[in-house]
Amino acid sequence: MKKLLFFIVSLRLLFFIVSLSIVSCSVKKKPIFLKVDDIKVISVASDTIRLKASAFFKNPNDIGGKLATDEIKVIVNGTQLAQVSSEEFKVPARDEFSIPLNVAIPAKKVFGNNKNGILGGLLNSLLNKSVKVQFKGDLRYKVLGFSHVYTIDKTEDIKIKF
């Protein structure tokens, strides 16, 4: 009987310590969105043009979470051409991190017969050796039932290298 009582008291003490450590962790703070940067042209092929950017964050929480893109649009020279493709990203605890934002723009949207004149705008951009690229949309952070949406709106002139 003494052993059973000792076991029960020890189990309750262990449960109390574990509960206290979980409650003392900061979870309700959202990761701090720093910037979207490093927009680059990765490759140009006959069927696709690939761009890459990075979204930078700092997580003050003791527990990580997950970030997912929520229809981030890619607008090149004022015309929406694609959306960011990205898998759900694991957020590290108490760390600065970046998530990749990859874009594949179908070449037919660029070189097709388009009323918006995107081809003319791109030819002008090629002559000027720069393209205006805008990332616009939302990133969603989730952890333990807590969620937060970050609005992304970054425009940058990127240099085209031949």
N, C-alpha and C positions, 0 to 999 in steps of 0.2 A: 504494500500500500504506500509506503514511504517513497519507493522508487517511482510509482505512478504519479504521486503528487509532485515530486521533484521534476519529472519529465514534463508535466503540464505547466508548471511554473517556468521552466526553462524555455518551453515552446512559446509561451506568452511573451516572455522577455525578448526572445529572438524576433517575434512578430512586431513588437513595439519598436525595436531598433531598426528593422527594415522599413517599417512605415515612416518613422521619423526621418530616415535618410532620403526616402522618396519625396516626402513632403517638403524637405528643405531644399531640394533641387529647384533651380529656376526653370520653369517650363512655359510660363505664360508670357515671357518676353518673346517678341518676334525677332527673327534674324534681321539685321540691318542691311537694307539694300544700299550698295555703294555706287555702282555705275554699270553701264553697258559700254564695253570698249573693245578694242582689238578687232574691229571689223575688217575682214580681209577677203579678197577673191582667192579661193583655193584652186579652182580649175575652171577652164573654159573648154568645153567639148562640143561636138556637133549637135548633141541632143540636150545637154544641160549646162548651166552655169552654176557653180557651187560657191556659196559664201559661208563664212564662219565668223561668229562673234562670241564674246564671253560676257556673262552677267556676273558681277562680283558682289559677294555678301560677306557679312561677319555674323557668326552665331554666338550670342552671349550665353545661351542655354547650356545646362549640364547634360541635356539629352538632345540627340539629333532628331531629325524629322525627314520629310520628303518634300521636294519641290517639283512641280510639273508645269509645263507651258500650257497656256489656255488661249489658243488661237492667236499667237503673235503674228501679225501681218508684216510682210516685207514689201516696202514701197520703194521703187527705184525711179528716180527723176519724176516723182509725183504720180506714178501709176503702180497700183498694187499688182505684184507679179507672183507672189508665193506666200506660204506660211512656214513658220519655223517647225522643223521636225526634231523632237527631242523626247527621250524616254524619261520616266520619273527618275529623279536624281536623289540619292541619299545625302542628307545634310549631316556633316560631322559636328560633334558637340564641341563647344568652346574653341572655334577655329575660324579663320578666314578661308573662304573657298570661292571657286568660280564654277559656273556650269556652262557647258558649251551650247551654243545656239547654232545649229546647222541648217542651211537653206539650200535647196535644189530648185533652181528656176528653170522651167522648161524652155528650151531655146525657141520653140514655136510661139511662145508668148512674146518673146523679144523680137524675133525676125518675121513673125506672121503679119498678115495684112491687118493692121490695127487702126481704128479710127482715132485713137489717142496719139498716134504718131510716135510711139515709143521707140521705133527704129530710128527715126530722125533725131530724136532726143539722145539716143545712145551714140549715134554717129557723131553728133555734136560733142558729146561727152568724151568720145574717143579722141577727137581732135584736140580737146582741152586737157585730155589725159586725167580726167576725174569724173566720178559718178556720185550723185547724191543718193545715199541709202538710208532709209528710215525703218527702224524696228518699232512696231506699235502694237500693244496688246497687254495681256496679263500673265503673271506667274502666280501660282497658288502654292502656299506653304501649308503643310499638314503635320500635326504631331498630337497624339493622344486625344483626339476629338477637337482640338483647337486648330483653327484655320485662319489664314490671312492672305489677302490678295495684294500683290504689288503691281502697280501700273507702270508699264515700260513705254517710253516714248523717246527714242534716241535717234537723232539724225546726224549723219556724218558724211563728209565728202571723202571718198576713198580714191587714192591715186591708182591709176591703171599703169602697170609696168609692161612694157613690151620686151 
